[in-house]
Structures are given as structure tokens and as C-alpha cells.
Amino acid sequence: MSLKEKDPKIFSLVEKELERQIDTLDLIASENYAPKEILEASASVLTNKYSEGYPGKRYYAGNEFIDQIELIAIERASKLFGMPCANVQPHSGSSANFEAYRALMKEGDTLMGLKLDQGGHLTHGSPVNFSGQLYNIVSYGVDKETEQLDYDAIMEQAKEVKPKVIVCGYTAYPRTVYFDKFREIADACGAYLLCDIAHIAGLIAGGAHMPAGPYADVITTTTHKSLRGPRGAIILAKEEHCKLINKGVFPGSQGGPLDHITAAKAVCFHNAMQPEFKEYAAQIVKNAKALAEELKKHGFRLVSGGTDNHLILIDVKSKGLNGKIAQNALENSGIITNKNTIPYDTEKPFVGSGIRVGTPAVTTRGMKEEEMKYVAELFSRALEKPEDEEFHKKLKSEVKEFMGRFPIYGDL
């Protein structure tokens, strides 16, 4: 029986979610549309298999083909990001960071990452997260004036505190991350360098951002976001860290891997090696830069003044709003974003003074610089009357009509 026949309630909700994705303008920087071949692998019979362990060393029989799939995924990941060791089993970016930290540090060691409210991630040392509870956290920030990383200041701080691990790569930092400078900082204080490239992995794979491979001791990344694969993660590392990382993933923190997702990751890496992916990655950045300039024309203040990557952080306080109000007004207009803190924010994290937007999803749908003018106009209009429901209802219809010109899956 089909899902529609067996469980019409869930089928209906899946259909409604597809309709929502088709009709709305997705500007969430960490979201994307996985292509059909990724969906096909993710929904395959591979979900039926248990394969605890690693290729050639499984705890269950019947893994002949699973082993081949995982070895292909490992080989492709290593080649794509220029690292000798790859573990393709982590279920999420957070678990990948957890597993990488355990390989590099002992409980109580010092971890140095960017503050959460200035663009870092929960797993980079937030006190509500395992990272802030297991390790001694020393956070660095961005410069108050430029709202960008001050590498000289980070160097001084690192030399003083001598962390065991320095984390770079962020969730809400719109500028280039200079991994070579972080390598110098790590070497100067004897630290390991962990590059969390979850947001910019697709840009790196497509040559639109400097690579982390030549500089990192360990790289963690999700496989969705700008990489446009399935939801999941991988860890890449220098050879000397490989054994500890593999033990940390299994049996350290996970049991059986998700073999259907491993296959989808392999497909994702293959896609990212194609010439058209380079064009895609370059277009993401072109679109982000174009959108940033258009938003400034509409009177928005952008954190750091603009963007070098896929992401823009907008200070909506400059329009007399907060992030929560703005996010709701935008969603009511069919524009999907997320509220976010901005550097040195005075609002609580659940409210925030900013809106974070990104261009991976709209670029996947075929939009280019010319469309960014209209996207900025729609964004601006949605915030003109944040409490006017009738106004938003009309704007939502306009957004739906616009998005109809950029199909996701055709006949899916």
C-alpha cells in the first residue's frame, strides 16, 4: 500500500509541506532543496539494514553492498575536501562536533570558539550545550566597530589562554573565514584547529570560498545547507586523528549508521564534484552580494556592511523592529527567514535584533542577480506594516505567484 492509502493523515501533511516549500520564498541560510537523486537514495531500501562498525569490520552479516557504498562516500568526501581521513557516519553537525572534540580533548580542556550571540554555534561553547558543560570555554568575539573577526586580537587572546582546540567556521558570520590566519594562531599557541564549515561547505566544494583542508587538523560539516545533500554530517581529519575520531563515532557515541543517508551523502559528494556545481556555488555568492546591496538601498543596516559568502545578517532595529516581530511578519507574507542575534545585541536570544538570510535555496531554484532586486523589495514591503494581516495576505499571494516561476521538483 502507498503512504496515501496506509496513513492519509501523514501523507496529507507531507503534501502540505511540499506545497509550502513550493509557494514560499525560502531565505533561511541553512536550508536548501535536495535534488531528486538525493531524495531517492534517502528513501531507498538501505534504510532496512543494520551495519554497526566500519567497512570490513561489521557486527552484522549482509553488509557486502553497504561496505561498498560507505567506501565510495569516504573516498569522495576525502577527495572533495582535501583531507586523508573521512568518517561519513555522524548523524548531525552537533554530533560531529561532539565526536571531534572527544578525539582532540579531555573533559575540562580549554576550547576557544566564537561567542554564540556574535555568530558562533551552540556547540562552540554555549553554556546550555554539552560543549560549554564539558570543556573550559574561552570565547572570542568580533570587533565592535567593524563587526568582523580581528585576527590580531584573537592571536593575543589565544597566546594568553593556550586553548587545546580553536574552532573557526560559523553560523551567522557573513564574511570570509581566513583559515590560514587561524592556522597561524593555532600554531602560535600549540592548539588544534577545528574548522566547522557546515554553512560554507558547498562554497568550499565549489571553489567560492578558500579551502579549509590545507590548514585544519579536523574539519566538521553538515551535508545539507549549501552542499545540497541529505541531512547529516561528516568529519574529516589528518591521518593521526583518524583512529580516535572513528572510535569516537562508533562505538563512542553512535550505534548503527543510517545507510540510506550514507548513500545520499555519496551522491551529494559526486554532485559537488561536477562543473555545474562550481557555477552554482559562484552564483550563491553573486546572489548574496546583489541582495545585500539591494537591501541597503531599502534602508537596512547590514552587520559588517555586507557579505562575502551566502549569508546576510540584517539589523532590523534600524527599522524600529526586533527579530521576532520581523520574522513573523515575513512568514505571514510567505518569506521564510529566522530571527537572529547580532553582535553586541541588547535583545534576548529568542527575540534578537536581527534577521539572518541566505541565498543557497533561491539559487537552487534558478534565481540570479536580477531576481534579488525583487526579493529585496518583497522583504522590505513585508516589514512596512508588520501588524497588518490583510496586507500580508495580499503580499503572500504575490510571493506565491513569483515563486511559481521557479519550480523545485517539477512533477514530484
Secondary structure, 3 states (H helix, E strand, C coil): CCHHHHCHHHHHHHHHHHHHHHHCEECCCCCCCCCHHHHHHHCCHHHHCCCCEECCEECCCCCHHHHHHHHHHHHHHHHHHCCCEEECCCCCHHHHHHHHHHHHCCCCCEEEEECHHHCCCHHHCCCCCHHHHHCEEEEECECCCCCCECHHHHHHHHHHHCCCEEEECCCCCCCCCCHHHHHHHHHHHCCEEEEECCCCHHHHHCCCCCCCCCCCCEEEEECCHHHCCCCCEEEEECHHHHHHHHHHHCCCCCCCCCHHHHHHHHHHHHHHCCHHHHHHHHHHHHHHHHHHHHHHHCCCEEHHHCCCCCEEEEEHHHHCCCHHHHHHHHHHCCEECEEECCCCCCCCCCCCCEEEEECHHHHHCCCCHHHHHHHHHHHHHHCCCCCCHHHHHHHHHHHHHHHCCCCCCCCC
